[in-house]
Amino acid sequence: MEMIAILGSQGLWEAVLRIATPLIFGTLGALLCERAGVLNLGIEGIMAFGALIGWLAVFNGTGLWTGLLVAALSGAVFGLLHAVLTVPLGLSQHVTGLGITLFASSLAYFIFRLSVPLAASPPTVRPFQPVELGLIGDIPFLGPVLSSQTAPTYLAFAIALVLMYVLFRTPLGLAIRMTGENPHAAEAQGVNPVRVRFACIMVGSAMMAMGGAFLTLSAFNSFFPTMIQGRGWVCIALVVFASWRPGWALTGALLFALVDAYQLRLQSVLEDSIPYQLFLMAPYIAAIAVLAVTARRARVPQALMKPYRRGER
Amino acid sequence: MTTRTNGTGFSRRGILLGATAILLGTSLLAPAQADQPLRVVGIHASPVENAWNSRLHEALTEAAAEGVIEYSFSEGISSTDYPRVMREFAEQGVDLIVGEAYAVERDARAVADDFPDVAFLMGSSGQPHGDNFGTFGTWNHDGAYLAGMLAGEMTESNIVGSVGAVPIPEVNLLINAFEAGVLETNPDARHLVTFIGTFFDPPQAREAALAQIDSGADILFGERIGTADAAEQRGVPAVGSLIDYSDRYPNTVFANAVWVFRAKLDAAIADVRAGNPTGRDYTEFSLLAQGGSDISFVEDMIPAEALERMLARRDEIISGAFEVPVNLDEPG
């Protein structure tokens, strides 16, 4: 059974980690925003802008890590915009987020057009290369899978661990979660919910932008204005799947990537018997199916999408 | 034979300024005189970096540089906006509108009905319409067939792979022609086909290509950009489509099914100038025999006998002795 053999193949698991990386960044970013009580639908546009600006920085001669940092900073700026509109002004988080997606992706296109010469195919940069892992690379199966990955993939996993620790093991994490559950109570405890929300949205948006930059600095080496292709929306769904827990967000992103990598391989194996559209649907069907099961016991931050107004009940 | 192009010598700012000037000028000018350049507008649904649009854009800028036409363009036009943009340019009284009707077949024809004095040359899966709505297909399958012949002889694992966007007729045509070429020189070869379900996702095309290499494919046909990146990473030769990718992926891309838009453009310009109706099918000008497509290749990456057989076949296609099968059905 070739279908089962694929599941044990090294190539599949290499692909899973690659496909999952931008989703991990994006999902963790969205999760952090929502834990503080703000939905950030700007994600799709922020990823596009991060993809552009990170790539553009490298194209203009900066290092790859600087490019990633520039992307993160740009994400934080869009986060700041989202925060100003949704936190002190208390505007609809849905509308603001979608507006930011439209704004950021159009701005990315505009900057791309102004700063890169027209060509038949867009110019390239030298992307992140797989990391040499020394002894770890010698471990059978796991070693080659891990050493085929680039550094930002490890960064994504590291961020997941840090976020898990911060959210559940530190006073800061408690303040964030409290702000998402009940900002009035948080305020009564001396936490400034406005400040917490600003910080979380900015840091979360920075992570989203890094997810976008991964696409142009590691998964591929050029920028296309339309290349995010709904990955941001997948992240929003993964946050619900994860029930707002970083560990599950990581798992969800890996699961989604697994189904995606698997369907790409099944298409070649089963090409005659099953229409390819079913394979393409598979990751999304899996996501919906899992959501249907998990959403029941998902613990939504109680103040999610509710603007905080001081003194208001 | 190798169709290669450099920059057009046009700066972007120059084009934009030119476009603005044309836009301002068109409302004042009378219809084109025979000796004046034709006023042509390109309406691109995608950014002009998209391989397909880049072919149109390049031919149009080239013609503008030669003084044959005045060219301005609009890009990244979504389907919902497309008919409006057509209408806007038509109202300005341009002579010829070049674009793509794939997502707006019916609406685009309705616009053409409203502007009988404007000629349209549109990429389309449908038929020409009225006197002024001409269509063309992206039939660069001759080159794909020839590249397939090379791939069939060069594969060692007897498995080749194709990564496509979405199985629309023109994509199917290309992948089927590649397969037919492979099978001509290597009847035992297996052909893997993967669709990524979208037109603009290079990282996903790369993943699909890596999956095919994992399944044993040792030559890849990249209908989509991103495929050759996987090939390059794994040291596998690849074939490109529409444009010549050999410079972008040296030592990886050994052949390209190049598509040339100029022949179609020139035919339409000639019709407009002569006052002939342009509501006809210009697809024939996509064929190799008409100079509308070709194979470009990197000679030292290809075994000499394979190259010889391929070139002989190419001559037969040009002379009409051989016709590459046209199969628009979904592969597999």
Boltz contact constraints between the chains, C-beta under 6 A:
constraints:
  - contact:
      token1: [A, 11]
      token2: [B, 214]
      max_distance: 6.0
  - contact:
      token1: [A, 15]
      token2: [B, 207]
      max_distance: 6.0
  - contact:
      token1: [A, 118]
      token2: [B, 12]
      max_distance: 6.0
  - contact:
      token1: [A, 120]
      token2: [B, 54]
      max_distance: 6.0
  - contact:
      token1: [A, 120]
      token2: [B, 243]
      max_distance: 6.0
  - contact:
      token1: [A, 121]
      token2: [B, 248]
      max_distance: 6.0
  - contact:
      token1: [A, 122]
      token2: [B, 49]
      max_distance: 6.0
  - contact:
      token1: [A, 215]
      token2: [B, 203]
      max_distance: 6.0
  - contact:
      token1: [A, 219]
      token2: [B, 203]
      max_distance: 6.0
  - contact:
      token1: [A, 220]
      token2: [B, 202]
      max_distance: 6.0
  - contact:
      token1: [A, 220]
      token2: [B, 203]
      max_distance: 6.0
  - contact:
      token1: [A, 224]
      token2: [B, 200]
      max_distance: 6.0
  - contact:
      token1: [A, 225]
      token2: [B, 47]
      max_distance: 6.0
  - contact:
      token1: [A, 226]
      token2: [B, 200]
      max_distance: 6.0
  - contact:
      token1: [A, 227]
      token2: [B, 200]
      max_distance: 6.0
  - contact:
      token1: [A, 229]
      token2: [B, 198]
      max_distance: 6.0
  - contact:
      token1: [A, 229]
      token2: [B, 201]
      max_distance: 6.0
  - contact:
      token1: [A, 264]
      token2: [B, 207]
      max_distance: 6.0
  - contact:
      token1: [A, 264]
      token2: [B, 208]
      max_distance: 6.0
  - contact:
      token1: [A, 264]
      token2: [B, 211]
      max_distance: 6.0
  - contact:
      token1: [A, 265]
      token2: [B, 211]
      max_distance: 6.0
  - contact:
      token1: [A, 267]
      token2: [B, 194]
      max_distance: 6.0
  - contact:
      token1: [A, 268]
      token2: [B, 192]
      max_distance: 6.0
  - contact:
      token1: [A, 268]
      token2: [B, 212]
      max_distance: 6.0
  - contact:
      token1: [A, 268]
      token2: [B, 215]
      max_distance: 6.0
  - contact:
      token1: [A, 271]
      token2: [B, 193]
      max_distance: 6.0
  - contact:
      token1: [A, 271]
      token2: [B, 332]
      max_distance: 6.0
  - contact:
      token1: [A, 272]
      token2: [B, 332]
      max_distance: 6.0
  - contact:
      token1: [A, 276]
      token2: [B, 195]
      max_distance: 6.0
  - contact:
      token1: [A, 280]
      token2: [B, 197]
      max_distance: 6.0
